[in-house]
Every structure is written in structure tokens, then in C-alpha cells.
Amino acid sequence: MVIRMRDPFSTLLGLQRAMDNVMGSDWFGSRTSGAGAFPLINVFNDGDDFVVVAELPGVKKEDLDIKVRGDTVRIQGKKTIAYEEDASVHRRERAAGEFDRTVTLPDQIDAAMVGAEYRDGVLTLRLPRAESAKPRTVTIN
Amino acid sequence: MVSQEVAPREKRELDHAQERTEAGRFFSPYSDIHETDRAVIVSMEVPGVDKSALDIQLDKGVLTVKGRVDAAKYQSLRPIYSEYNVGSFVRTFSVSPKIDVSGISATVTDGVLRIELPKAKEALARKIAVN
């Protein structure tokens, strides 16, 4: 049998890429579930609240959909880039498309008390810990 | 039409050759440049930059855009997990002399800065009739 390779370099590069993808995936890492998905997030602690911040430049507020359940937050939406009809493009670095990311937080969230703010392309979610997840001081009799 | 997923990308931090004397981190914003009959339009992603924190200058044919990010809101927060860094944005473009400098305008919506550089009258495309 004769195996004919059309382009040995592209085959090699493809293999290399596949290897890189495996190594670069978060499968073995200690990162949050869903890491490596758009949007990138930062998570902060502010007292009893979690604060999740994501940069979403070019996403309209009405195209954002945020859901909270238990200890997970789901950020869904789409980013569109529209040009005038007769436009010719010189440089295209920005990426458009849909996104859907679920983040698991270390504690249960009080879904009713979640606050969301979207300003200048930055989404800030304030997620208070559920009452049941807050530590309680035990008095010793 | 949007059907594909947005791939996550790391922000581009300025390298040493472009290093600045100011303190803090600087990032090069992802930008699109497109052209219509009337103007050249630059769209830059500058999330977290308020309108008042934008500084756009045109000097000797070089357009410099600077956007400061107010890090004050992060001061009281304790980071527990981080995927991206926050810093100011800076990028320069050289502008063709065929741009009508006095007519440049800029708007910012949802963290995207749009700079419109109208073409000078003599640079507008003309249809030439054949006699």
C-alpha cells in the first residue's frame, strides 16, 4: 500500500497542533471548570460576596444572558461586529461569535441577591454567598 | 452571521521594545480597520475605559490612542482566581496624509472605541466618465 502525503509539513504541523491542544487544555489543570472559554474571568472575594468580572467589549447589554443556579454562574451571549455595507476591511483582529461559559464557585450562591452591572464593556457580577453557606459562630456554653 | 464560538484570547501586553516610562501595565487593544467611500474607521476594544479616560492625539501623522483603566474598583477586592490582567491600553497608528484631520471623530460604546477618519476631498474616489 502506498500512502501518499500531499504535504508532509501540513501533516506534521497538524499533529503538532493536536498535541499542543491536549497539553494546553485544562483537563489536567487545577483551574475552574470551563476555563479556556470566552470570556476570560477574574474572581474576587469581597467579604461574604464573590465578585466575577469579565471583559466583553462590543457585546450589547441585551445580548447578555446570565443565569445563577446553586454554585454555578452561566454567562451566555453573542458578540456581533457590524460594518457598513460597502466597507473594505484592512485589518481584522477582533473576533465575533457566540459564547457560553459556566463557572463553578466554591460556595452556594443566593440567586435572589445577585447583582449585575455592565459598563464600558466590563461585566461585574456580585454573587452573595447563600445564608446556608455562611460560617456560623458557635457559642460555647 | 454569528455561528462560531468566540475563541478566548489573552490580552496582548506591550513587549519590552515598546516599554513605557509610566508605571503600570499596558496592553495593545485588538483593533479592526475598515474603509468606506468616505472614511477610514478604526474600532478598538478598550474594555473598562471610561469616555473621560480616553486620550486620542494626532501629531505628525501619528494617531495615538491611550485609555486608562480605573483600577480603584479592584482595590478592596481579594483576588481568588484570575485569568486576565487589567491595565491601560495604548496603540499608535500612522495616518495617511489623505485624511481630513479636522473631521476626525470618535465614539465609545460598550468598551469599543470607534474612530472615524474622514478622507480628504482630493482623496475621495471619483468615477471618471469616458467621452
Chai-1 contact restraints between the chains, C-beta under 6 A:
chainA,res_idxA,chainB,res_idxB,connection_type,confidence,min_distance_angstrom,max_distance_angstrom,comment,restraint_id
A,A37,B,P8,contact,1.0,0.0,6.0,A-B,restraint_1
A,F38,B,V6,contact,1.0,0.0,6.0,A-B,restraint_2
A,F38,B,P8,contact,1.0,0.0,6.0,A-B,restraint_3
A,L40,B,P8,contact,1.0,0.0,6.0,A-B,restraint_4
A,L40,B,E83,contact,1.0,0.0,6.0,A-B,restraint_5
A,L40,B,Y84,contact,1.0,0.0,6.0,A-B,restraint_6
A,I41,B,E83,contact,1.0,0.0,6.0,A-B,restraint_7
A,N42,B,S82,contact,1.0,0.0,6.0,A-B,restraint_8
A,V43,B,I80,contact,1.0,0.0,6.0,A-B,restraint_9
A,V43,B,Y81,contact,1.0,0.0,6.0,A-B,restraint_10
A,F44,B,L77,contact,1.0,0.0,6.0,A-B,restraint_11
A,F44,B,P79,contact,1.0,0.0,6.0,A-B,restraint_12
A,N45,B,R78,contact,1.0,0.0,6.0,A-B,restraint_13
A,N45,B,I80,contact,1.0,0.0,6.0,A-B,restraint_14
A,D46,B,L77,contact,1.0,0.0,6.0,A-B,restraint_15
A,V51,B,L77,contact,1.0,0.0,6.0,A-B,restraint_16
A,E55,B,P47,contact,1.0,0.0,6.0,A-B,restraint_17
A,P57,B,E45,contact,1.0,0.0,6.0,A-B,restraint_18
A,P57,B,P47,contact,1.0,0.0,6.0,A-B,restraint_19
A,P57,B,G111,contact,1.0,0.0,6.0,A-B,restraint_20
A,P57,B,V112,contact,1.0,0.0,6.0,A-B,restraint_21
A,G58,B,V112,contact,1.0,0.0,6.0,A-B,restraint_22
A,K78,B,V2,contact,1.0,0.0,6.0,A-B,restraint_23
A,K79,B,V6,contact,1.0,0.0,6.0,A-B,restraint_24
A,T80,B,V2,contact,1.0,0.0,6.0,A-B,restraint_25
A,Y83,B,H34,contact,1.0,0.0,6.0,A-B,restraint_26
A,E84,B,T36,contact,1.0,0.0,6.0,A-B,restraint_27
A,D86,B,T36,contact,1.0,0.0,6.0,A-B,restraint_28
A,A87,B,H34,contact,1.0,0.0,6.0,A-B,restraint_29
A,A87,B,T36,contact,1.0,0.0,6.0,A-B,restraint_30
A,S88,B,E35,contact,1.0,0.0,6.0,A-B,restraint_31
A,V89,B,H34,contact,1.0,0.0,6.0,A-B,restraint_32
A,H90,B,I33,contact,1.0,0.0,6.0,A-B,restraint_33
A,R91,B,I33,contact,1.0,0.0,6.0,A-B,restraint_34
A,R92,B,D32,contact,1.0,0.0,6.0,A-B,restraint_35
A,E93,B,Y30,contact,1.0,0.0,6.0,A-B,restraint_36
A,E93,B,S31,contact,1.0,0.0,6.0,A-B,restraint_37
A,R94,B,Y30,contact,1.0,0.0,6.0,A-B,restraint_38
A,R94,B,D32,contact,1.0,0.0,6.0,A-B,restraint_39
A,R94,B,E45,contact,1.0,0.0,6.0,A-B,restraint_40
A,A95,B,V6,contact,1.0,0.0,6.0,A-B,restraint_41
A,A96,B,V2,contact,1.0,0.0,6.0,A-B,restraint_42
A,G97,B,V2,contact,1.0,0.0,6.0,A-B,restraint_43
A,G97,B,Q4,contact,1.0,0.0,6.0,A-B,restraint_44
A,G97,B,E5,contact,1.0,0.0,6.0,A-B,restraint_45
A,G97,B,V6,contact,1.0,0.0,6.0,A-B,restraint_46
A,E98,B,V2,contact,1.0,0.0,6.0,A-B,restraint_47
A,E98,B,E5,contact,1.0,0.0,6.0,A-B,restraint_48
A,F99,B,V6,contact,1.0,0.0,6.0,A-B,restraint_49
A,D120,B,G48,contact,1.0,0.0,6.0,A-B,restraint_50
A,D120,B,D50,contact,1.0,0.0,6.0,A-B,restraint_51
A,D120,B,G111,contact,1.0,0.0,6.0,A-B,restraint_52
A,G121,B,P47,contact,1.0,0.0,6.0,A-B,restraint_53
A,G121,B,D110,contact,1.0,0.0,6.0,A-B,restraint_54
A,G121,B,G111,contact,1.0,0.0,6.0,A-B,restraint_55
A,V122,B,P47,contact,1.0,0.0,6.0,A-B,restraint_56
A,V122,B,G48,contact,1.0,0.0,6.0,A-B,restraint_57
